Amino acid sequence: MPAQPPERPGLPDPRVLRSRAALEAALRELVIERDLRQISVADLTKRAGVNRSTFYEHYTDVHDLAVAACTATYDELVATEPIPHSQLAPDGSPLPNPLPALFTHVAAHAPLYRALLCDEGSARMINHLLHRIALAARTSRGLPVEPDTTDPVSAFLAGAILGTVIDWLRRDCAGSAEEVGAAVWPYAVACAEVALR
């Protein structure tokens, strides 16, 4: 039997990554078919093709998996859509509106976001998104990102954007991502400009 390649320090075990990816994919499929509260660990492990013990090595329950999947999904968006560090583009023109990309992302994962943000939402998920959106707002305003710094304007913007996302999800994503993003963007810019005075 060939020897297993040695694990490199600091890199996650590929088997762990595969198991988590399979469970998250299974959840995304199942949450389209039924409510989150109707999905069992057995449903997930069967769909993902993993053992029940593997599930419990990574998550405490279905809700824990859902929050992890939603958090990872949103963090992927943040990684692929970097927030600029100034108010203007290098050529002096206004920055493009990043909100349509956010709403497009939410629409693509609407069943999962709806399960975690609407009626039976997760405080952990809401807090994570508020933190990430506020951090993005701070960065876009050119402010330092130290966690202990008080910044009520970025907190206000995060709450307004997340509130709009939740309202949009409750209304089955009525209106396109471009329309909603365009409607909200002038208020976000105005708020940021007032804070910079």
Secondary structure in CASP SS format (residue, H / E / C, confidence):
PFRMAT SS
TARGET T0000
AUTHOR 0000-0000-0000
METHOD secondary structure of the structure
MODEL  1
M C 1.00
P C 1.00
A C 1.00
Q C 1.00
P C 1.00
P C 1.00
E C 1.00
R C 1.00
P C 1.00
G C 1.00
L C 1.00
P C 1.00
D C 1.00
P H 1.00
R H 1.00
V H 1.00
L H 1.00
R H 1.00
S H 1.00
R H 1.00
A H 1.00
A H 1.00
L H 1.00
E H 1.00
A H 1.00
A H 1.00
L H 1.00
R H 1.00
E H 1.00
L H 1.00
V H 1.00
I H 1.00
E H 1.00
R C 1.00
D C 1.00
L H 1.00
R H 1.00
Q H 1.00
I C 1.00
S C 1.00
V H 1.00
A H 1.00
D H 1.00
L H 1.00
T H 1.00
K H 1.00
R H 1.00
A H 1.00
G C 1.00
V C 1.00
N C 1.00
R H 1.00
S H 1.00
T H 1.00
F H 1.00
Y H 1.00
E H 1.00
H H 1.00
Y C 1.00
T C 1.00
D C 1.00
V H 1.00
H H 1.00
D H 1.00
L H 1.00
A H 1.00
V H 1.00
A H 1.00
A H 1.00
C H 1.00
T H 1.00
A H 1.00
T H 1.00
Y H 1.00
D H 1.00
E H 1.00
L H 1.00
V H 1.00
A H 1.00
T H 1.00
E C 1.00
P C 1.00
I C 1.00
P C 1.00
H C 1.00
S C 1.00
Q C 1.00
L E 1.00
A C 1.00
P C 1.00
D C 1.00
G C 1.00
S C 1.00
P E 1.00
L C 1.00
P C 1.00
N C 1.00
P C 1.00
L H 1.00
P H 1.00
A H 1.00
L H 1.00
F H 1.00
T H 1.00
H H 1.00
V H 1.00
A H 1.00
A H 1.00
H C 1.00
A H 1.00
P H 1.00
L H 1.00
Y H 1.00
R H 1.00
A H 1.00
L H 1.00
L H 1.00
C C 1.00
D C 1.00
E C 1.00
G C 1.00
S C 1.00
A H 1.00
R H 1.00
M H 1.00
I H 1.00
N H 1.00
H H 1.00
L H 1.00
L H 1.00
H H 1.00
R H 1.00
I H 1.00
A H 1.00
L H 1.00
A H 1.00
A H 1.00
R H 1.00
T H 1.00
S H 1.00
R C 1.00
G C 1.00
L C 1.00
P C 1.00
V C 1.00
E C 1.00
P C 1.00
D C 1.00
T C 1.00
T C 1.00
D C 1.00
P H 1.00
V H 1.00
S H 1.00
A H 1.00
F H 1.00
L H 1.00
A H 1.00
G H 1.00
A H 1.00
I H 1.00
L H 1.00
G H 1.00
T H 1.00
V H 1.00
I H 1.00
D H 1.00
W H 1.00
L H 1.00
R H 1.00
R C 1.00
D C 1.00
C C 1.00
A C 1.00
G C 1.00
S C 1.00
A H 1.00
E H 1.00
E H 1.00
V H 1.00
G H 1.00
A H 1.00
A H 1.00
V H 1.00
W H 1.00
P H 1.00
Y H 1.00
A H 1.00
V H 1.00
A H 1.00
C H 1.00
A H 1.00
E H 1.00
V H 1.00
A H 1.00
L H 1.00
R C 1.00
END
